Amino acid sequence: MPIFLIVLIVLNALLCLFFASMTYERALLPYDELGRYFDGQIVWHEQAAGVYALISTMLLALTLVMTCVLVKKIKYKESESH
């Protein structure tokens, strides 16, 4: 069970970093007065950065909660063995 939890924690952390980098990249784009940026193929909207930030924050919170659960499981197993 802890191996599965560790894999989930790592995946959540990687997804969190991915969405945080997307937030950063989108926040730096030169948007026009309507909040749009056209790169030649796609129109990017300024509001997307906020959505990516929200997703990243939620994944970070989930990662922290899962890490706390893992630490408690490990401490419980150690106290059980003594």
C-alpha positions as CSV (number, residue, x, y, z in Angstrom):
1,M,0.0,0.0,0.0
2,P,2.7,2.6,0.8
3,I,4.3,2.0,-2.6
4,F,1.1,2.8,-4.4
5,L,0.7,5.9,-2.2
6,I,4.3,7.0,-3.0
7,V,3.6,6.6,-6.7
8,L,0.4,8.7,-6.4
9,I,2.3,11.4,-4.5
10,V,5.0,11.6,-7.1
11,L,2.5,11.8,-9.9
12,N,0.5,14.5,-8.2
13,A,3.7,16.5,-7.5
14,L,4.7,16.2,-11.2
15,L,1.3,17.3,-12.3
16,C,1.4,20.2,-9.9
17,L,4.7,21.3,-11.3
18,F,3.4,21.0,-14.8
19,F,0.4,23.2,-14.2
20,A,2.5,25.7,-12.2
21,S,4.8,26.0,-15.2
22,M,1.8,26.5,-17.5
23,T,0.6,29.2,-15.2
24,Y,3.9,31.0,-15.2
25,E,4.3,30.7,-19.0
26,R,0.7,32.0,-19.6
27,A,1.1,34.8,-17.2
28,L,4.1,36.2,-19.1
29,L,2.4,36.4,-22.5
30,P,1.7,39.9,-23.9
31,Y,-2.1,39.9,-23.9
32,D,-4.1,42.7,-25.6
33,E,-6.7,44.8,-23.9
34,L,-9.3,42.1,-24.3
35,G,-7.1,39.5,-22.6
36,R,-6.2,37.6,-25.7
37,Y,-2.9,36.6,-27.3
38,F,-2.6,35.3,-30.8
39,D,0.6,33.3,-31.5
40,G,-0.1,32.7,-35.2
41,Q,-2.1,29.5,-34.8
42,I,-3.9,29.7,-31.5
43,V,-5.6,32.4,-29.5
44,W,-4.6,32.2,-25.8
45,H,-6.9,33.7,-23.2
46,E,-5.6,35.4,-20.1
47,Q,-8.2,33.7,-17.8
48,A,-6.5,30.3,-18.5
49,A,-3.6,31.2,-16.3
50,G,-6.0,31.5,-13.3
51,V,-7.5,28.1,-14.0
52,Y,-4.0,26.5,-14.3
53,A,-3.1,28.2,-11.0
54,L,-6.2,26.8,-9.3
55,I,-5.5,23.3,-10.6
56,S,-1.9,23.5,-9.5
57,T,-2.9,24.7,-6.0
58,M,-5.5,21.9,-5.6
59,L,-2.9,19.3,-6.7
60,L,-0.4,20.7,-4.2
61,A,-2.9,20.5,-1.4
62,L,-3.7,16.9,-2.4
63,T,0.0,16.0,-2.5
64,L,0.5,17.5,1.0
65,V,-2.5,15.6,2.4
66,M,-1.3,12.3,0.8
67,T,2.2,12.9,2.2
68,C,0.8,13.4,5.7
69,V,-1.1,10.2,5.3
70,L,2.0,8.3,4.2
71,V,4.0,9.7,7.1
72,K,1.3,8.6,9.6
73,K,1.2,5.1,8.1
74,I,4.9,4.8,8.4
75,K,4.9,6.0,12.0
76,Y,2.0,3.7,12.9
77,K,3.9,0.7,11.4
78,E,7.0,1.6,13.4
79,S,5.1,1.9,16.6
80,E,3.3,-1.4,15.9
81,S,6.6,-3.2,15.5
82,H,8.0,-2.2,18.8
